[in-house]
Amino acid sequence: MDKNKANGFMIDLSTPPKTMLTMQGQKTVYYAKLVESNQDEDEELELDFVFHSSDHLRYENGRRVSGPHGGAPRAVKVEANISGNEGYTVTMFNTDGGQAVIQMAPKQMKLVGIDNEKIQLKGYGRDAMGASFADYGLTIYLDDGNIEKCILHMFDRNVDIEYLP
């Protein structure tokens, strides 16, 4: 563990995700690969994935207020910034009924932290209406290189939505 302390992980796009049947239904498992710390600080981590969630938990002021819901499928999409700026675009979809409907409009975010267990993104800039993207963040939790869960942070409301596999 000490030898990997300065390293991080990124989603491995060369390995296709695996679909598994679990007690909670069908799950998609993504793979990650080790990123050596000698990477340029200015070099961007390549994140481009969709995390399919079977359910979610809602926390307000650190206290769980709802969920699990017995199946509330969502999708978390992270991709290169669609505006051409640095960083990434994060979009949330409601996939209930097999159709993807945007639940949270795209937010631009920058990488603010990475280690063996998580990747942290934080919004920056403003949308066309002047609303701050800095009110949002996303933490991607990794377990043995696989995405374990994602947590959407709404800092201005002190709300976290934990998207489960």
Secondary structure, 3 states (H helix, E strand, C coil): CHHHCCCEEEECCCCCCEEEEECCEEEEECCEEEECCCCCCCCCCCCCEEEEECEEEEEECCEEEECCCCCCCEEEEEEECCCCCCCEEEEEEECHHHCCEEEEEEEEEEEEEECCCEEEEEECCECCCCCEHHHEEEEEEEECCEEEEEEEEEHHHCEEEEEEC
